[in-house]
Amino acid sequence: MTPLRHRPVPRVRPADVIATLLERRTGQQLQANRAWRIDSMLTPLLQSHGLRDFDALALALSHGNDHRLAEAVVEALLNHETSFFRDPGVLEQAASALAARDQPVRIWSAGCATGQEPLSLAMLFAERGLTVEIHATDVSPVAIDRAREGRYSQFEVQRGLPIGRLLRWFEPAGDDWCVRPELTDRIRYRSHNLAGEPMLPGLFDMILCRNVLLYFGPAMRRQVLDGLADALKPDGLLLLGAGETVIGQCERLTPNEAWRGFYSPC
């Protein structure tokens, strides 16, 4: 009898295992222009977990028994880039658009990272004497813990925060700065996965979801946009990042005629 020839088992690329894990946990795709993050962000993780190379990491992830390792890999790949008053003109528009509405105004900062966006909004509304209820979420529990702490380094406060606002709303804490309670009391932080969990309860006057949809595939992007449309009041406003749009991706939202760059339910 002629012995059966076994076909070689195709080698699984570590990058594919890592990308699959990230998408399964967060809905985000590790696109080609972000593949560099595997080497730069995960190499230190190999040593700390006693893994010799990325093949060993992929094998450990494939077994699915080390939940702490999987969480560490996902956390390392997430992008927490943010700053105070990022695109300040846009945030000023957001505050102006809501200034005449019945109070309290409800705002959702989705993908808030370490909290600079919701804090910037809280400052703008507080300085106008307006009552605002801000819900701030991020897929990263680590980022949310930092946001709740409200403690920022000198480097972080120098990124976009004017000195007058720094002295008014922050207190020095050694080499760092801590947000005053009267500002943090306006914000409710929680970990939330836009791609895998129901939208926050209640309806919002405004939702900011800037530079989050960039990381989703087309189908997930449409799903998230539909969910955000459900979470807006009939006259609510959605703000996306400068490189994002609902056009061709969601029929339930349309560019707002009064406020350029914002979208409203149809």
VEXFI-621577 format. One record per atom (N, C-alpha, C): residue number from 1; residue in one letter; x, y, z. Coordinates in steps of 0.1 Angstrom, whole numbers, padded with zeros to 4 digits. Last residue first. Layout:
{NUM A {X Y Z}}
...
This chain:
{266 C {-0314 0621 0100}}
{266 C {-0323 0625 0089}}
{266 C {-0338 0626 0093}}
{265 P {-0294 0635 0126}}
{265 P {-0303 0624 0121}}
{265 P {-0312 0629 0110}}
{264 S {-0264 0653 0115}}
{264 S {-0277 0652 0122}}
{264 S {-0285 0640 0117}}
{263 Y {-0230 0663 0118}}
{263 Y {-0240 0655 0112}}
{263 Y {-0252 0654 0121}}
{262 F {-0206 0689 0112}}
{262 F {-0214 0682 0121}}
{262 F {-0225 0674 0112}}
{261 G {-0193 0705 0093}}
{261 G {-0185 0694 0099}}
{261 G {-0193 0686 0109}}
{260 R {-0211 0735 0101}}
{260 R {-0203 0727 0092}}
{260 R {-0194 0717 0099}}
{259 W {-0242 0739 0110}}
{259 W {-0229 0737 0117}}
{259 W {-0221 0728 0108}}
{258 A {-0265 0741 0094}}
{258 A {-0261 0752 0102}}
{258 A {-0247 0751 0107}}
{257 E {-0268 0716 0081}}
{257 E {-0267 0728 0073}}
{257 E {-0262 0740 0081}}
{256 N {-0251 0686 0087}}
{256 N {-0259 0697 0093}}
{256 N {-0257 0710 0085}}
{255 P {-0252 0657 0066}}
{255 P {-0245 0669 0070}}
{255 P {-0254 0680 0076}}
{254 T {-0270 0630 0081}}
{254 T {-0268 0639 0070}}
{254 T {-0260 0651 0075}}
{253 L {-0279 0596 0087}}
{253 L {-0273 0608 0091}}
{253 L {-0269 0617 0079}}
{252 R {-0288 0573 0076}}
{252 R {-0296 0579 0087}}
{252 R {-0290 0592 0092}}
{251 E {-0272 0561 0058}}
{251 E {-0283 0569 0053}}
{251 E {-0291 0576 0063}}
{250 C {-0238 0558 0058}}
{250 C {-0249 0558 0067}}
{250 C {-0260 0567 0061}}
{249 Q {-0219 0559 0038}}
{249 Q {-0218 0549 0048}}
{249 Q {-0230 0548 0057}}
{248 G {-0221 0580 0021}}
{248 G {-0219 0567 0015}}
{248 G {-0217 0556 0025}}
{247 I {-0211 0601 0047}}
{247 I {-0215 0601 0033}}
{247 I {-0211 0587 0027}}
{246 V {-0199 0605 0071}}
{246 V {-0210 0595 0070}}
{246 V {-0215 0593 0056}}
{245 T {-0163 0606 0075}}
{245 T {-0176 0611 0070}}
{245 T {-0187 0600 0071}}
{244 E {-0130 0618 0085}}
{244 E {-0141 0608 0085}}
{244 E {-0154 0615 0080}}
{243 G {-0110 0635 0089}}
{243 G {-0109 0626 0078}}
{243 G {-0120 0616 0077}}
{242 A {-0117 0648 0113}}
{242 A {-0116 0656 0100}}
{242 A {-0115 0647 0088}}
{241 G {-0141 0628 0131}}
{241 G {-0128 0634 0129}}
{241 G {-0127 0640 0115}}
{240 L {-0175 0640 0139}}
{240 L {-0165 0630 0135}}
{240 L {-0151 0636 0134}}
{239 L {-0202 0647 0158}}
{239 L {-0190 0652 0153}}
{239 L {-0180 0641 0151}}
{238 L {-0237 0650 0156}}
{238 L {-0226 0641 0156}}
{238 L {-0213 0648 0150}}
{237 L {-0265 0664 0173}}
{237 L {-0253 0666 0164}}
{237 L {-0243 0655 0167}}
{236 G {-0301 0662 0175}}
{236 G {-0287 0660 0180}}
{236 G {-0277 0662 0169}}
{235 D {-0328 0664 0171}}
{235 D {-0320 0676 0167}}
{235 D {-0305 0675 0172}}
{234 P {-0335 0639 0182}}
{234 P {-0339 0643 0168}}
{234 P {-0331 0655 0163}}
{233 K {-0306 0627 0199}}
{233 K {-0319 0633 0199}}
{233 K {-0322 0637 0185}}
{232 L {-0287 0596 0192}}
{232 L {-0289 0611 0191}}
{232 L {-0304 0615 0193}}
{231 A {-0286 0569 0191}}
{231 A {-0283 0575 0204}}
{231 A {-0285 0590 0204}}
{230 D {-0290 0562 0165}}
{230 D {-0300 0558 0175}}
{230 D {-0299 0566 0188}}
{229 A {-0266 0570 0155}}
{229 A {-0278 0577 0150}}
{229 A {-0289 0574 0160}}
{228 L {-0249 0551 0166}}
{228 L {-0248 0565 0171}}
{228 L {-0260 0573 0166}}
{227 G {-0257 0528 0152}}
{227 G {-0259 0529 0166}}
{227 G {-0258 0543 0171}}
{226 D {-0249 0536 0126}}
{226 D {-0263 0533 0129}}
{226 D {-0266 0534 0144}}
{225 L {-0221 0536 0131}}
{225 L {-0228 0549 0127}}
{225 L {-0243 0547 0129}}
{224 V {-0217 0509 0136}}
{224 V {-0214 0519 0146}}
{224 V {-0222 0532 0143}}
{223 Q {-0223 0498 0110}}
{223 Q {-0230 0494 0122}}
{223 Q {-0229 0504 0134}}
{222 R {-0204 0510 0094}}
{222 R {-0219 0513 0092}}
{222 R {-0227 0509 0104}}
{221 R {-0181 0499 0105}}
{221 R {-0183 0514 0105}}
{221 R {-0198 0517 0103}}
{220 M {-0184 0473 0099}}
{220 M {-0184 0477 0113}}
{220 M {-0186 0492 0114}}
{219 A {-0181 0474 0071}}
{219 A {-0193 0469 0077}}
{219 A {-0195 0473 0092}}
{218 P {-0155 0486 0067}}
{218 P {-0167 0492 0062}}
{218 P {-0180 0487 0069}}
{217 G {-0135 0483 0098}}
{217 G {-0138 0480 0084}}
{217 G {-0152 0486 0080}}
{216 F {-0121 0509 0119}}
{216 F {-0131 0499 0116}}
{216 F {-0131 0496 0101}}
{215 Y {-0105 0531 0122}}
{215 Y {-0099 0518 0125}}
{215 Y {-0108 0506 0123}}
{214 L {-0120 0554 0118}}
{214 L {-0108 0551 0109}}
{214 L {-0103 0537 0110}}
{213 L {-0137 0558 0139}}
{213 L {-0142 0550 0128}}
{213 L {-0131 0546 0118}}
{212 V {-0121 0576 0154}}
{212 V {-0124 0562 0159}}
{212 V {-0128 0553 0147}}
{211 N {-0120 0603 0150}}
{211 N {-0108 0594 0147}}
{211 N {-0109 0581 0153}}
{210 R {-0144 0611 0174}}
{210 R {-0134 0616 0164}}
{210 R {-0123 0606 0163}}
{209 C {-0172 0615 0182}}
{209 C {-0166 0602 0179}}
{209 C {-0155 0605 0169}}
{208 L {-0194 0631 0202}}
{208 L {-0182 0633 0196}}
{208 L {-0175 0619 0194}}
{207 I {-0228 0639 0201}}
{207 I {-0218 0628 0203}}
{207 I {-0206 0632 0195}}
{206 M {-0253 0658 0217}}
{206 M {-0241 0658 0209}}
{206 M {-0233 0645 0212}}
{205 D {-0276 0652 0231}}
{205 D {-0276 0664 0223}}
{205 D {-0264 0664 0213}}
{204 F {-0287 0618 0233}}
{204 F {-0277 0628 0235}}
{204 F {-0279 0640 0226}}
{203 L {-0307 0596 0253}}
{203 L {-0304 0603 0240}}
{203 L {-0295 0615 0243}}
{202 G {-0302 0564 0269}}
{202 G {-0307 0577 0268}}
{202 G {-0303 0584 0255}}
{201 P {-0273 0543 0273}}
{201 P {-0287 0546 0274}}
{201 P {-0290 0560 0273}}
{200 L {-0248 0537 0247}}
{200 L {-0251 0542 0261}}
{200 L {-0266 0545 0261}}
{199 M {-0252 0508 0226}}
{199 M {-0249 0522 0228}}
{199 M {-0253 0527 0242}}
{198 P {-0240 0475 0234}}
{198 P {-0251 0485 0230}}
{198 P {-0246 0499 0233}}
{197 E {-0208 0464 0222}}
{197 E {-0217 0466 0232}}
{197 E {-0228 0476 0227}}
{196 G {-0189 0463 0201}}
{196 G {-0194 0450 0207}}
{196 G {-0204 0452 0218}}
{195 A {-0179 0487 0192}}
{195 A {-0182 0476 0182}}
{195 A {-0189 0464 0188}}
{194 L {-0175 0503 0214}}
{194 L {-0185 0507 0204}}
{194 L {-0189 0496 0195}}
{193 N {-0171 0494 0246}}
{193 N {-0167 0489 0233}}
{193 N {-0178 0493 0222}}
{192 H {-0161 0512 0274}}
{192 H {-0172 0508 0265}}
{192 H {-0166 0505 0252}}
{191 S {-0156 0523 0307}}
{191 S {-0151 0515 0296}}
{191 S {-0162 0510 0287}}
{190 R {-0165 0556 0317}}
{190 R {-0167 0542 0318}}
{190 R {-0161 0535 0306}}
{189 Y {-0171 0586 0335}}
{189 Y {-0162 0578 0327}}
{189 Y {-0167 0563 0328}}
{188 R {-0187 0616 0335}}
{188 R {-0189 0602 0339}}
{188 R {-0181 0593 0330}}
{187 I {-0182 0649 0346}}
{187 I {-0179 0638 0336}}
{187 I {-0181 0625 0343}}
{186 R {-0184 0669 0365}}
{186 R {-0192 0670 0353}}
{186 R {-0191 0658 0343}}
{185 D {-0164 0664 0383}}
{185 D {-0177 0661 0387}}
{185 D {-0187 0662 0375}}
{184 T {-0141 0676 0372}}
{184 T {-0143 0661 0370}}
{184 T {-0157 0657 0374}}
{183 L {-0145 0702 0381}}
{183 L {-0145 0699 0366}}
{183 L {-0148 0684 0364}}
{182 E {-0144 0702 0408}}
{182 E {-0156 0709 0402}}
{182 E {-0157 0707 0387}}
{181 P {-0119 0690 0413}}
{181 P {-0131 0682 0414}}
{181 P {-0143 0689 0407}}
{180 R {-0093 0698 0390}}
{180 R {-0101 0702 0402}}
{180 R {-0114 0694 0401}}
{179 V {-0067 0676 0380}}
{179 V {-0079 0684 0376}}
{179 V {-0087 0686 0389}}
{178 C {-0033 0680 0386}}
{178 C {-0045 0673 0389}}
{178 C {-0057 0682 0386}}
{177 W {0000 0676 0373}}
{177 W {-0012 0685 0375}}
{177 W {-0024 0677 0376}}
{176 D {0034 0668 0384}}
{176 D {0022 0667 0376}}
{176 D {0011 0677 0380}}
{175 D {0054 0669 0402}}
{175 D {0057 0673 0388}}
{175 D {0045 0673 0379}}
{174 G {0032 0677 0427}}
{174 G {0046 0673 0424}}
{174 G {0049 0678 0411}}
{173 A {0006 0689 0415}}
{173 A {0008 0677 0423}}
{173 A {0022 0672 0421}}
{172 P {-0013 0719 0411}}
{172 P {0000 0712 0410}}
{172 P {0000 0700 0420}}
{171 E {-0046 0718 0397}}
{171 E {-0037 0720 0409}}
{171 E {-0024 0713 0407}}
{170 F {-0067 0733 0373}}
{170 F {-0058 0723 0377}}
{170 F {-0050 0727 0389}}
{169 W {-0082 0755 0364}}
{169 W {-0088 0742 0365}}
{169 W {-0080 0731 0370}}
{168 R {-0065 0778 0363}}
{168 R {-0079 0779 0368}}
{168 R {-0084 0765 0372}}
{167 L {-0041 0770 0352}}
{167 L {-0041 0776 0366}}
{167 L {-0055 0776 0372}}
{166 L {-0050 0762 0327}}
{166 L {-0043 0753 0335}}
{166 L {-0043 0758 0350}}
{165 R {-0061 0785 0316}}
{165 R {-0070 0774 0320}}
{165 R {-0063 0764 0329}}
{164 G {-0037 0800 0313}}
{164 G {-0048 0805 0321}}
{164 G {-0058 0794 0326}}
{163 I {-0022 0784 0295}}
{163 I {-0018 0786 0309}}
{163 I {-0029 0791 0318}}
{162 P {-0041 0761 0274}}
{162 P {-0036 0775 0277}}
{162 P {-0032 0776 0292}}
{161 L {-0032 0731 0262}}
{161 L {-0039 0737 0274}}
{161 L {-0033 0750 0277}}
{160 G {-0018 0718 0242}}
{160 G {-0031 0724 0239}}
{160 G {-0038 0731 0250}}
{159 R {0004 0703 0259}}
{159 R {-0002 0700 0246}}
{159 R {-0016 0706 0245}}
{158 Q {0010 0707 0285}}
{158 Q {0015 0717 0276}}
{158 Q {0010 0715 0262}}
{157 V {-0001 0685 0298}}
{157 V {-0008 0698 0299}}
{157 V {-0003 0709 0289}}
{156 E {0019 0666 0290}}
{156 E {0005 0665 0286}}
{156 E {-0003 0678 0287}}
{155 F {0042 0675 0303}}
{155 F {0042 0674 0289}}
{155 F {0028 0673 0284}}
{154 Q {0035 0673 0330}}
{154 Q {0038 0686 0324}}
{154 Q {0037 0686 0309}}
{153 S {0008 0648 0332}}
{153 S {0022 0653 0333}}
{153 S {0024 0667 0327}}
{152 Y {-0022 0646 0351}}
{152 Y {-0015 0647 0338}}
{152 Y {-0001 0653 0341}}
{151 R {-0050 0630 0365}}
{151 R {-0036 0635 0367}}
{151 R {-0028 0635 0354}}
{150 G {-0075 0618 0366}}
{150 G {-0074 0632 0363}}
{150 G {-0060 0638 0366}}
{149 E {-0085 0593 0371}}
{149 E {-0075 0598 0380}}
{149 E {-0074 0613 0378}}
{148 R {-0101 0588 0348}}
{148 R {-0107 0590 0361}}
{148 R {-0098 0596 0371}}
{147 A {-0080 0585 0329}}
{147 A {-0089 0596 0328}}
{147 A {-0096 0599 0342}}
{146 R {-0069 0561 0338}}
{146 R {-0061 0573 0338}}
{146 R {-0070 0585 0338}}
{145 D {-0091 0544 0334}}
{145 D {-0086 0545 0348}}
{145 D {-0077 0558 0349}}
{144 I {-0093 0546 0306}}
{144 I {-0103 0551 0314}}
{144 I {-0099 0553 0329}}
{143 A {-0069 0533 0298}}
{143 A {-0071 0547 0295}}
{143 A {-0082 0553 0304}}
{142 V {-0076 0507 0307}}
{142 V {-0064 0514 0313}}
{142 V {-0065 0529 0310}}
{141 P {-0098 0499 0292}}
{141 P {-0099 0502 0307}}
{141 P {-0087 0509 0313}}
{140 S {-0105 0511 0261}}
{140 S {-0094 0507 0269}}
{140 S {-0097 0510 0284}}
{139 V {-0126 0521 0247}}
{139 V {-0125 0507 0248}}
{139 V {-0114 0502 0257}}
{138 D {-0142 0548 0265}}
{138 D {-0131 0543 0257}}
{138 D {-0131 0528 0258}}
{137 T {-0163 0577 0272}}
{137 T {-0160 0562 0271}}
{137 T {-0148 0559 0263}}
{136 A {-0181 0599 0290}}
{136 A {-0169 0597 0283}}
{136 A {-0165 0583 0284}}
{135 H {-0207 0622 0292}}
{135 H {-0204 0608 0293}}
{135 H {-0191 0605 0285}}
{134 I {-0216 0651 0308}}
{134 I {-0207 0645 0298}}
{134 I {-0204 0631 0302}}
{133 E {-0239 0675 0311}}
{133 E {-0236 0662 0316}}
{133 E {-0228 0654 0305}}
{132 V {-0238 0710 0320}}
{132 V {-0236 0699 0310}}
{132 V {-0233 0686 0317}}
{131 T {-0248 0742 0322}}
{131 T {-0248 0729 0329}}
{131 T {-0247 0719 0318}}
{130 L {-0228 0772 0318}}
{130 L {-0238 0762 0313}}
{130 L {-0237 0749 0320}}
{129 G {-0209 0792 0319}}
{129 G {-0219 0791 0330}}
{129 G {-0230 0782 0326}}
{128 R {-0188 0792 0303}}
{128 R {-0200 0798 0298}}
{128 R {-0211 0798 0308}}
{127 E {-0170 0776 0316}}
{127 E {-0167 0790 0315}}
{127 E {-0178 0798 0309}}
{126 A {-0183 0751 0314}}
{126 A {-0182 0758 0327}}
{126 A {-0179 0773 0326}}
{125 F {-0179 0746 0287}}
{125 F {-0192 0749 0292}}
{125 F {-0192 0755 0305}}
{124 L {-0150 0744 0285}}
{124 L {-0157 0754 0277}}
{124 L {-0171 0757 0282}}
{123 M {-0145 0724 0304}}
{123 M {-0140 0737 0306}}
{123 M {-0148 0747 0298}}
{122 A {-0158 0702 0292}}
{122 A {-0162 0706 0305}}
{122 A {-0157 0720 0308}}
{121 L {-0142 0700 0269}}
{121 L {-0156 0703 0267}}
{121 L {-0161 0709 0281}}
{120 S {-0118 0691 0281}}
{120 S {-0118 0704 0273}}
{120 S {-0132 0709 0271}}
{119 L {-0126 0667 0292}}
{119 L {-0122 0678 0301}}
{119 L {-0122 0691 0293}}
{118 P {-0131 0652 0269}}
{118 P {-0142 0656 0277}}
{118 P {-0138 0667 0287}}
{117 E {-0103 0652 0259}}
{117 E {-0114 0658 0251}}
{117 E {-0126 0661 0260}}
{116 Q {-0087 0639 0278}}
{116 Q {-0084 0653 0275}}
{116 Q {-0096 0660 0267}}
{115 G {-0089 0612 0285}}
{115 G {-0098 0622 0291}}
{115 G {-0096 0636 0287}}
{114 T {-0074 0592 0273}}
{114 T {-0071 0595 0287}}
{114 T {-0078 0607 0292}}
{113 A {-0100 0583 0251}}
{113 A {-0087 0580 0255}}
{113 A {-0084 0584 0270}}
{112 C {-0126 0585 0242}}
{112 C {-0120 0597 0249}}
{112 C {-0106 0595 0253}}
{111 G {-0146 0572 0226}}
{111 G {-0132 0571 0223}}
{111 G {-0124 0583 0229}}
{110 A {-0171 0597 0228}}
{110 A {-0168 0583 0225}}
{110 A {-0153 0581 0220}}
{109 S {-0186 0617 0247}}
{109 S {-0173 0617 0241}}
{109 S {-0169 0602 0240}}
{108 W {-0218 0629 0247}}
{108 W {-0211 0617 0248}}
{108 W {-0197 0618 0240}}
{107 I {-0239 0651 0265}}
{107 I {-0228 0649 0255}}
{107 I {-0221 0636 0258}}
{106 R {-0267 0670 0273}}
{106 R {-0261 0656 0274}}
{106 R {-0251 0654 0262}}
{105 V {-0274 0699 0291}}
{105 V {-0270 0693 0278}}
{105 V {-0263 0680 0280}}
{104 P {-0299 0704 0316}}
{104 P {-0285 0701 0312}}
{104 P {-0284 0695 0298}}
{103 Q {-0311 0731 0294}}
{103 Q {-0300 0724 0302}}
{103 Q {-0307 0714 0312}}
{102 D {-0320 0736 0261}}
{102 D {-0324 0734 0274}}
{102 D {-0313 0727 0282}}
{101 R {-0295 0755 0241}}
{101 R {-0304 0744 0244}}
{101 R {-0309 0744 0258}}
{100 A {-0276 0774 0235}}
{100 A {-0290 0779 0236}}
{100 A {-0300 0768 0239}}
{99 A {-0252 0759 0232}}
{99 A {-0253 0769 0242}}
{99 A {-0268 0774 0245}}
{98 L {-0246 0742 0212}}
{98 L {-0254 0737 0223}}
{98 L {-0258 0747 0233}}
{97 A {-0230 0756 0195}}
{97 A {-0241 0749 0189}}
{97 A {-0251 0745 0200}}
{96 S {-0208 0763 0211}}
{96 S {-0218 0774 0206}}
{96 S {-0231 0767 0201}}
{95 A {-0195 0739 0215}}
{95 A {-0201 0746 0226}}
{95 A {-0211 0756 0222}}
{94 A {-0188 0734 0188}}
{94 A {-0196 0724 0195}}
{94 A {-0203 0731 0207}}
{93 Q {-0171 0755 0183}}
{93 Q {-0183 0754 0175}}
{93 Q {-0193 0745 0183}}
{92 E {-0150 0748 0200}}
{92 E {-0158 0761 0202}}
{92 E {-0171 0761 0195}}
{91 L {-0142 0725 0187}}
{91 L {-0148 0724 0200}}
{91 L {-0155 0737 0204}}
{90 V {-0132 0736 0163}}
{90 V {-0143 0727 0162}}
{90 V {-0150 0726 0176}}
{89 G {-0111 0752 0173}}
{89 G {-0122 0758 0166}}
{89 G {-0134 0749 0165}}
{88 P {-0093 0732 0183}}
{88 P {-0100 0741 0192}}
{88 P {-0112 0748 0186}}
{87 D {-0081 0705 0178}}
{87 D {-0090 0712 0169}}
{87 D {-0098 0722 0177}}
{86 R {-0080 0697 0212}}
{86 R {-0076 0693 0199}}
{86 R {-0086 0698 0189}}
{85 F {-0079 0704 0239}}
{85 F {-0084 0714 0229}}
{85 F {-0079 0710 0215}}
{84 F {-0053 0682 0248}}
{84 F {-0063 0692 0252}}
{84 F {-0067 0701 0241}}
{83 S {-0050 0651 0230}}
{83 S {-0045 0663 0236}}
{83 S {-0056 0672 0240}}
{82 T {-0040 0618 0219}}
{82 T {-0050 0628 0222}}
{82 T {-0043 0640 0228}}
{81 E {-0036 0584 0213}}
{81 E {-0032 0598 0209}}
{81 E {-0043 0608 0212}}
{80 H {-0038 0558 0218}}
{80 H {-0044 0567 0228}}
{80 H {-0040 0581 0225}}
{79 N {-0045 0529 0201}}
{79 N {-0039 0543 0199}}
{79 N {-0046 0552 0209}}
{78 L {-0036 0496 0210}}
{78 L {-0046 0507 0209}}
{78 L {-0039 0520 0208}}
{77 L {-0017 0477 0215}}
{77 L {-0019 0481 0201}}
{77 L {-0029 0492 0199}}
{76 A {-0016 0473 0242}}
{76 A {-0004 0478 0236}}
{76 A {-0007 0483 0221}}
{75 E {-0041 0460 0245}}
{75 E {-0039 0474 0251}}
{75 E {-0027 0480 0244}}
{74 V {-0037 0436 0233}}
{74 V {-0047 0445 0228}}
{74 V {-0044 0459 0233}}
{73 V {-0017 0425 0250}}
{73 V {-0014 0427 0236}}
{73 V {-0024 0437 0230}}
{72 A {-0030 0424 0275}}
{72 A {-0018 0432 0273}}
{72 A {-0015 0435 0259}}
{71 E {-0050 0405 0269}}
{71 E {-0054 0419 0273}}
{71 E {-0042 0429 0271}}
{70 A {-0034 0383 0265}}
{70 A {-0042 0388 0254}}
{70 A {-0046 0402 0257}}
{69 L {-0022 0380 0290}}
{69 L {-0014 0382 0279}}
{69 L {-0022 0388 0268}}
{68 R {-0045 0374 0306}}
{68 R {-0037 0386 0309}}
{68 R {-0028 0390 0297}}
{67 H {-0053 0350 0296}}
{67 H {-0061 0361 0293}}
{67 H {-0054 0374 0296}}
{66 D {-0041 0323 0283}}
{66 D {-0035 0334 0291}}
{66 D {-0043 0347 0288}}
{65 N {-0054 0306 0266}}
{65 N {-0055 0303 0281}}
{65 N {-0050 0315 0289}}
{64 G {-0052 0305 0239}}
{64 G {-0063 0312 0245}}
{64 G {-0065 0310 0260}}
{63 H {-0036 0294 0219}}
{63 H {-0041 0285 0229}}
{63 H {-0052 0291 0237}}
{62 S {-0029 0317 0205}}
{62 S {-0038 0308 0199}}
{62 S {-0043 0298 0209}}
{61 L {-0011 0330 0222}}
{61 L {-0024 0336 0220}}
{61 L {-0034 0326 0214}}
{60 A {0010 0313 0220}}
{60 A {0004 0315 0233}}
{60 A {-0010 0321 0232}}
{59 L {0016 0316 0193}}
{59 L {0012 0303 0198}}
{59 L {0005 0304 0211}}
{58 A {0024 0343 0192}}
{58 A {0012 0338 0184}}
{58 A {0007 0325 0189}}
{57 L {0047 0342 0208}}
{57 L {0035 0350 0212}}
{57 L {0023 0345 0205}}
{56 A {0063 0326 0192}}
{56 A {0059 0321 0206}}
{56 A {0047 0329 0211}}
{55 D {0066 0343 0171}}
{55 D {0060 0330 0169}}
{55 D {0055 0324 0182}}
{54 F {0080 0364 0182}}
{54 F {0066 0366 0179}}
{54 F {0058 0353 0175}}
{53 D {0100 0350 0209}}
{53 D {0098 0357 0196}}
{53 D {0083 0358 0193}}
{52 R {0102 0341 0235}}
{52 R {0114 0343 0228}}
{52 R {0112 0351 0215}}
{51 L {0087 0354 0265}}
{51 L {0085 0348 0251}}
{51 L {0097 0352 0243}}
{50 G {0083 0366 0290}}
{50 G {0092 0354 0288}}
{50 G {0090 0347 0275}}
{49 H {0069 0389 0293}}
{49 H {0062 0377 0294}}
{49 H {0070 0364 0291}}
{48 S {0088 0408 0288}}
{48 S {0081 0409 0301}}
{48 S {0073 0396 0304}}
{47 Q {0096 0402 0262}}
{47 Q {0105 0400 0273}}
{47 Q {0098 0400 0286}}
{46 L {0072 0409 0248}}
{46 L {0078 0396 0247}}
{46 L {0087 0393 0259}}
{45 L {0068 0436 0253}}
{45 L {0059 0427 0259}}
{45 L {0065 0413 0258}}
{44 P {0087 0449 0236}}
{44 P {0089 0449 0251}}
{44 P {0080 0439 0258}}
{43 T {0073 0443 0211}}
{43 T {0086 0438 0214}}
{43 T {0089 0438 0229}}
{42 L {0049 0457 0207}}
{42 L {0049 0444 0213}}
{42 L {0062 0438 0217}}
{41 M {0054 0482 0195}}
{41 M {0046 0481 0207}}
{41 M {0047 0468 0215}}
{40 S {0070 0476 0172}}
{40 S {0074 0487 0181}}
{40 S {0067 0486 0195}}
{39 D {0058 0454 0159}}
{39 D {0072 0454 0163}}
{39 D {0074 0464 0174}}
{38 I {0031 0464 0157}}
{38 I {0034 0451 0162}}
{38 I {0048 0450 0167}}
{37 R {0031 0488 0144}}
{37 R {0029 0488 0158}}
{37 R {0032 0475 0164}}
{36 W {0033 0484 0117}}
{36 W {0045 0487 0124}}
{36 W {0043 0487 0139}}
{35 A {0007 0483 0108}}
{35 A {0014 0470 0111}}
{35 A {0027 0473 0119}}
{34 R {-0007 0504 0099}}
{34 R {-0005 0503 0113}}
{34 R {0003 0491 0118}}
{33 N {-0010 0502 0072}}
{33 N {-0003 0514 0077}}
{33 N {-0001 0514 0092}}
{32 A {-0026 0478 0071}}
{32 A {-0012 0478 0067}}
{32 A {-0004 0490 0072}}
{31 Q {-0047 0476 0100}}
{31 Q {-0044 0478 0086}}
{31 Q {-0029 0479 0083}}
{30 L {-0062 0459 0121}}
{30 L {-0048 0463 0121}}
{30 L {-0044 0464 0106}}
{29 Q {-0095 0470 0130}}
{29 Q {-0086 0463 0121}}
{29 Q {-0072 0468 0121}}
{28 Q {-0115 0468 0159}}
{28 Q {-0106 0475 0151}}
{28 Q {-0097 0466 0142}}
{27 G {-0131 0453 0175}}
{27 G {-0137 0457 0162}}
{27 G {-0127 0464 0153}}
{26 T {-0120 0444 0199}}
{26 T {-0123 0458 0198}}
{26 T {-0131 0462 0185}}
{25 R {-0116 0416 0198}}
{25 R {-0118 0423 0211}}
{25 R {-0124 0437 0210}}
{24 R {-0113 0410 0171}}
{24 R {-0123 0403 0179}}
{24 R {-0126 0410 0192}}
{23 E {-0092 0426 0164}}
{23 E {-0105 0428 0158}}
{23 E {-0116 0422 0166}}
{22 L {-0071 0415 0180}}
{22 L {-0075 0429 0181}}
{22 L {-0089 0432 0176}}
{21 L {-0070 0388 0170}}
{21 L {-0073 0391 0184}}
{21 L {-0078 0405 0186}}
{20 T {-0062 0393 0143}}
{20 T {-0075 0387 0146}}
{20 T {-0079 0389 0160}}
{19 A {-0037 0404 0147}}
{19 A {-0047 0412 0141}}
{19 A {-0061 0407 0144}}
{18 I {-0024 0381 0158}}
{18 I {-0025 0394 0166}}
{18 I {-0036 0403 0160}}
{17 V {-0025 0364 0136}}
{17 V {-0031 0360 0149}}
{17 V {-0033 0372 0158}}
{16 D {-0011 0378 0117}}
{16 D {-0025 0375 0115}}
{16 D {-0032 0371 0128}}
{15 A {0015 0380 0127}}
{15 A {0007 0392 0125}}
{15 A {-0008 0389 0123}}
{14 P {0023 0353 0127}}
{14 P {0020 0359 0140}}
{14 P {0012 0372 0138}}
{13 R {0009 0331 0103}}
{13 R {0017 0343 0105}}
{13 R {0013 0350 0118}}
{12 V {0010 0297 0103}}
{12 V {0002 0309 0106}}
{12 V {0011 0320 0110}}
{11 R {0018 0276 0077}}
{11 R {0023 0283 0088}}
{11 R {0014 0296 0091}}
{10 P {-0001 0248 0067}}
{10 P {0004 0262 0064}}
{10 P {0008 0269 0077}}
{9 V {0012 0216 0069}}
{9 V {0002 0226 0075}}
{9 V {0007 0240 0073}}
{8 P {0017 0196 0041}}
{8 P {0023 0205 0051}}
{8 P {0012 0214 0056}}
{7 R {-0001 0167 0036}}
{7 R {0002 0180 0031}}
{7 R {0007 0188 0043}}
{6 H {0011 0134 0037}}
{6 H {0004 0145 0044}}
{6 H {0008 0159 0039}}
{5 R {0005 0107 0018}}
{5 R {0014 0119 0019}}
{5 R {0006 0130 0026}}
{4 L {0002 0073 0026}}
{4 L {-0005 0086 0024}}
{4 L {0005 0098 0026}}
{3 P {0020 0047 0010}}
{3 P {0017 0055 0022}}
{3 P {0011 0069 0018}}
{2 T {0005 0022 -0008}}
{2 T {0013 0034 -0009}}
{2 T {0010 0043 0003}}
{1 M {0008 -0012 0000}}
{1 M {0000 0000 0000}}
{1 M {0009 0012 0000}}
